[in-house]
Amino acid sequence: MPEPPQLLVAGSVALDDRDGPFGKVVETLGGSAVYFALAASLIVPVKVVAPVGVDGAKRVAQAFSGRTIDIEMLQILEAPTYRWRAHQEHGRNVDLGSSDDIYDSWTPAIPADFAGWAFVGSMRPDRQAELMALLGGAQLLGADAMLSYVHAQPPEVRNVLRRAGWFFCNQEEFAALGGKDPEEFRRQWWLQGLVVKAGVDGLAAYTEYGVVRIPAVADRPVVDTTGAGDALAGGMLGRWSSTGGQPGGLQDALVWGVACASITIESVGVKGMAKATRKELEERVTEVEECLRRAS
């Protein structure tokens, strides 16, 4: 098999204030780039493109310690790290606002001549759209949505959607983007793939070859759902890139993505994914495969 393509994530590094059934956390590490990189790095090496303040840089280094994560393009800035506040209920985050001034100090940049696979995670949509343009030469280009930004900056969000090959969203985000029928939406935006996440009901991935459905893992505790979608994308793209990226490998890749999401939501924040091992991930993949067999 030829060498797998390089995998890159561009997204946010966050310090989150959140509360929910799990209690309350203050300035806990999060962000789309962090969750994605931790998941993907259990499978393949991954490059991170993101801004972080001096106040958050050490936390990122600790979380990434021992992983095959390249942080050469992680820009440490004098501005405060992106902050996000949310309240979690019924397995969903209610967005209470963010402080995203760091994006004003950041000039996004990517490695020269990058032509691998890339995922642009949720961040302020103007910067997200800028990165999508920079990554136009990627072999596969995926992107995610964030409900509050869909409402706040719809033109920029649609610009992201227009450039994406693969798009990941939950049901609320899909509806906010005007989606009704997923396959029609995929064709309308010329997407190679659309992944619609449905929490406890798993996910559905729509491509020109049909629909692939993967159930959520049964009988596992759900502590904190933050970051599940980014971990899912990291696991899926990491696995799929490592097995050749062919249509026949999509179901397997999605199983690995669901396994990463399952590990993530068992702990608060990035803790579960940061301490997970490859062996634990493989065991969770087996659980997802068993759920898939039962569902079919």
C-alpha positions as CSV (number, residue, x, y, z in Angstrom):
1,M,0.0,0.0,0.0
2,P,1.4,3.5,-0.8
3,E,2.3,5.8,2.0
4,P,-0.8,7.3,3.5
5,P,-1.4,11.1,2.9
6,Q,-0.4,13.5,5.6
7,L,-3.2,14.5,7.9
8,L,-3.7,18.1,9.1
9,V,-6.3,19.7,11.4
10,A,-6.9,23.4,11.5
11,G,-9.2,24.6,14.3
12,S,-9.5,26.0,17.7
13,V,-7.6,25.6,21.0
14,A,-10.0,26.6,23.8
15,L,-10.2,27.1,27.5
16,D,-13.8,26.2,28.4
17,D,-16.0,27.2,31.3
18,R,-18.8,24.6,31.3
19,D,-21.4,23.1,33.7
20,G,-23.8,20.2,33.4
21,P,-24.7,16.9,35.1
22,F,-20.9,16.3,35.4
23,G,-20.5,19.4,37.7
24,K,-18.6,22.5,36.7
25,V,-15.2,23.0,35.1
26,V,-13.4,26.3,34.7
27,E,-10.8,26.9,31.9
28,T,-10.6,23.2,31.0
29,L,-8.7,22.5,27.8
30,G,-10.8,22.0,24.7
31,G,-11.2,23.2,21.1
32,S,-11.8,21.4,17.8
33,A,-8.1,21.1,16.9
34,V,-7.3,19.5,20.2
35,Y,-10.0,16.8,20.2
36,F,-9.4,16.0,16.5
37,A,-5.6,15.7,17.0
38,L,-5.8,13.5,20.1
39,A,-8.2,11.1,18.3
40,A,-6.3,11.0,15.0
41,S,-2.9,10.6,16.6
42,L,-3.9,7.2,18.0
43,I,-4.0,6.0,14.4
44,V,-1.7,8.2,12.3
45,P,0.6,11.3,12.8
46,V,-1.2,14.6,12.5
47,K,-0.2,18.3,12.0
48,V,-2.0,21.0,14.0
49,V,-2.7,24.5,12.7
50,A,-4.2,26.8,15.4
51,P,-3.7,29.9,17.5
52,V,-3.2,29.6,21.3
53,G,-2.4,32.2,23.9
54,V,0.6,32.0,26.1
55,D,-1.9,31.2,28.9
56,G,-2.9,28.0,27.1
57,A,0.3,26.8,25.4
58,K,1.6,24.7,28.3
59,R,-1.8,22.9,28.6
60,V,-1.7,21.9,25.0
61,A,1.9,20.6,25.2
62,Q,0.9,18.5,28.2
63,A,-2.2,17.0,26.5
64,F,-0.2,16.2,23.3
65,S,2.8,14.7,25.2
66,G,3.8,11.3,23.8
67,R,1.6,11.6,20.7
68,T,2.6,11.9,17.1
69,I,1.3,15.4,16.8
70,D,3.3,18.0,14.9
71,I,2.8,21.5,16.5
72,E,5.1,23.4,14.3
73,M,2.2,25.4,12.9
74,L,0.6,26.0,16.4
75,Q,1.0,29.8,16.8
76,I,1.6,31.0,20.3
77,L,0.3,34.6,20.6
78,E,0.2,37.2,23.3
79,A,-3.6,37.4,23.0
80,P,-5.7,35.4,25.4
81,T,-6.6,31.9,24.4
82,Y,-10.1,31.4,22.9
83,R,-12.7,31.0,25.7
84,W,-16.0,29.2,25.4
85,R,-18.8,29.0,27.9
86,A,-21.6,26.4,27.8
87,H,-24.2,24.7,29.8
88,Q,-24.9,21.0,29.1
89,E,-28.3,19.4,29.4
90,H,-29.9,16.3,27.8
91,G,-26.5,15.6,26.2
92,R,-26.4,18.9,24.3
93,N,-24.4,22.0,24.9
94,V,-26.2,25.3,25.2
95,D,-23.7,27.9,24.0
96,L,-23.4,30.8,26.5
97,G,-20.9,32.8,24.4
98,S,-17.2,33.0,23.7
99,S,-14.3,35.4,23.7
100,D,-12.6,35.0,20.3
101,D,-10.4,38.1,20.0
102,I,-7.3,35.8,19.4
103,Y,-8.5,35.4,15.8
104,D,-7.9,39.1,15.2
105,S,-4.2,38.6,16.1
106,W,-3.8,35.4,14.1
107,T,-2.7,35.1,10.4
108,P,-3.6,31.5,9.4
109,A,-0.8,29.7,7.5
110,I,-0.3,26.1,6.4
111,P,2.8,24.1,5.5
112,A,4.2,24.9,2.1
113,D,2.8,22.7,-0.8
114,F,0.5,20.8,1.5
115,A,-1.4,18.2,-0.5
116,G,-2.6,15.7,2.0
117,W,-5.9,15.3,3.9
118,A,-7.2,18.2,5.9
119,F,-10.0,18.9,8.4
120,V,-11.0,22.5,9.3
121,G,-12.7,22.3,12.6
122,S,-15.1,24.8,14.1
123,M,-13.7,28.2,14.8
124,R,-14.7,31.8,13.9
125,P,-16.1,31.3,10.4
126,D,-14.1,34.1,8.7
127,R,-10.9,32.3,9.7
128,Q,-12.4,29.0,8.9
129,A,-13.2,30.2,5.4
130,E,-9.7,31.6,5.0
131,L,-8.2,28.3,5.9
132,M,-10.5,26.4,3.5
133,A,-9.1,28.7,0.7
134,L,-5.5,28.0,1.7
135,L,-6.2,24.3,1.8
136,G,-7.7,24.2,-1.7
137,G,-4.9,21.8,-2.9
138,A,-5.7,19.1,-0.3
139,Q,-6.6,15.6,-1.6
140,L,-9.5,15.5,0.8
141,L,-10.9,18.6,2.6
142,G,-13.4,18.3,5.4
143,A,-15.1,20.8,7.6
144,D,-17.4,21.1,10.6
145,A,-20.1,23.5,11.8
146,M,-20.8,25.1,15.1
147,L,-24.5,26.1,15.7
148,S,-23.8,29.6,17.2
149,Y,-21.6,30.6,14.3
150,V,-24.1,29.2,11.8
151,H,-26.6,31.7,13.3
152,A,-24.1,34.6,13.7
153,Q,-22.1,34.5,10.4
154,P,-24.2,32.6,7.8
155,P,-22.4,34.0,4.7
156,E,-19.0,32.8,6.0
157,V,-20.4,29.5,7.0
158,R,-21.8,28.9,3.6
159,N,-18.4,29.9,2.1
160,V,-16.9,27.0,4.2
161,L,-19.6,24.6,3.0
162,R,-19.0,25.7,-0.6
163,R,-15.3,24.7,-0.4
164,A,-15.7,21.5,1.6
165,G,-15.5,18.0,0.1
166,W,-16.7,16.4,3.3
167,F,-19.0,18.2,5.8
168,F,-19.8,17.2,9.3
169,C,-22.7,18.5,11.3
170,N,-25.3,17.5,13.9
171,Q,-29.0,17.6,13.2
172,E,-29.5,21.1,14.6
173,E,-26.7,22.5,12.5
174,F,-28.0,20.7,9.5
175,A,-31.5,22.3,10.0
176,A,-29.9,25.8,10.6
177,L,-28.1,25.5,7.3
178,G,-31.5,24.9,5.6
179,G,-31.1,21.2,5.3
180,K,-34.2,19.0,4.9
181,D,-33.2,16.0,2.9
182,P,-29.5,15.0,3.5
183,E,-28.9,13.5,0.0
184,E,-30.4,16.5,-1.7
185,F,-28.3,18.8,0.5
186,R,-25.2,16.9,-0.4
187,R,-25.8,17.2,-4.1
188,Q,-26.8,20.9,-3.8
189,W,-23.5,21.8,-2.2
190,W,-21.5,19.4,-4.4
191,L,-20.2,17.4,-1.3
192,Q,-18.4,14.1,-1.7
193,G,-19.7,13.2,1.7
194,L,-22.1,14.5,4.4
195,V,-21.9,13.1,7.9
196,V,-25.0,13.9,10.0
197,K,-24.4,13.2,13.7
198,A,-27.4,12.2,15.8
199,G,-26.1,11.6,19.3
200,V,-27.4,8.5,20.9
201,D,-28.8,7.5,17.5
202,G,-25.3,7.3,16.0
203,L,-24.6,8.8,12.6
204,A,-25.4,8.6,8.9
205,A,-22.9,9.3,6.1
206,Y,-24.3,10.2,2.7
207,T,-22.1,9.8,-0.4
208,E,-22.7,9.1,-4.1
209,Y,-22.5,5.4,-3.3
210,G,-25.4,5.5,-0.8
211,V,-25.9,5.9,2.9
212,V,-23.7,4.3,5.7
213,R,-25.3,4.2,9.2
214,I,-23.3,3.5,12.3
215,P,-25.1,3.2,15.7
216,A,-23.8,4.8,18.9
217,V,-22.1,2.5,21.4
218,A,-24.7,1.0,23.8
219,D,-24.2,0.5,27.5
220,R,-21.5,3.1,28.0
221,P,-21.7,6.1,30.3
222,V,-22.2,9.5,28.8
223,V,-20.5,12.1,31.0
224,D,-19.7,15.1,28.7
225,T,-20.6,15.2,25.0
226,T,-18.2,18.2,24.2
227,G,-15.7,17.4,21.5
228,A,-17.4,14.1,20.4
229,G,-17.8,15.4,16.8
230,D,-14.2,16.5,16.5
231,A,-13.0,13.2,17.9
232,L,-15.3,11.3,15.5
233,A,-13.8,13.2,12.5
234,G,-10.3,12.6,13.8
235,G,-10.8,8.9,14.2
236,M,-12.6,8.5,10.9
237,L,-10.2,10.5,8.7
238,G,-7.1,9.0,10.5
239,R,-8.3,5.5,9.9
240,W,-9.6,6.1,6.4
241,S,-6.4,7.8,5.3
242,S,-4.4,4.8,6.7
243,T,-6.4,2.2,4.8
244,G,-6.3,3.9,1.4
245,G,-9.3,6.2,1.4
246,Q,-11.4,4.0,-0.9
247,P,-15.2,4.0,-0.8
248,G,-15.2,0.4,0.4
249,G,-13.3,1.4,3.6
250,L,-15.7,4.1,4.6
251,Q,-17.8,2.0,7.0
252,D,-14.7,0.8,8.8
253,A,-13.4,4.3,9.1
254,L,-16.7,5.6,10.5
255,V,-16.6,2.7,13.1
256,W,-13.2,4.0,14.3
257,G,-14.6,7.5,14.4
258,V,-17.6,6.4,16.5
259,A,-15.2,4.6,18.8
260,C,-13.1,7.8,19.3
261,A,-16.3,9.7,20.1
262,S,-17.4,7.1,22.6
263,I,-14.1,7.3,24.5
264,T,-14.3,11.1,24.5
265,I,-17.8,11.4,26.0
266,E,-16.9,9.1,29.0
267,S,-14.9,11.8,30.6
268,V,-15.0,15.6,31.1
269,G,-13.2,17.5,28.3
270,V,-10.2,16.0,26.7
271,K,-9.2,13.8,29.6
272,G,-10.6,10.5,28.2
273,M,-9.0,10.9,24.7
274,A,-5.7,12.3,26.1
275,K,-5.1,9.2,28.3
276,A,-6.5,6.6,25.8
277,T,-4.2,4.1,24.2
278,R,-4.2,2.4,20.8
279,K,-5.2,-0.9,22.5
280,E,-8.2,0.8,24.2
281,L,-9.3,2.3,20.9
282,E,-9.1,-1.1,19.2
283,E,-11.2,-2.7,22.0
284,R,-13.8,0.1,21.6
285,V,-13.8,-0.5,17.8
286,T,-14.7,-4.1,18.5
287,E,-17.7,-2.9,20.6
288,V,-18.9,-0.6,17.8
289,E,-18.6,-3.4,15.3
290,E,-20.7,-5.6,17.6
291,C,-23.4,-2.8,17.9
292,L,-23.3,-2.5,14.1
293,R,-23.9,-6.3,13.7
294,R,-26.8,-6.2,16.1
295,A,-28.3,-3.2,14.4
296,S,-28.2,-4.9,11.0
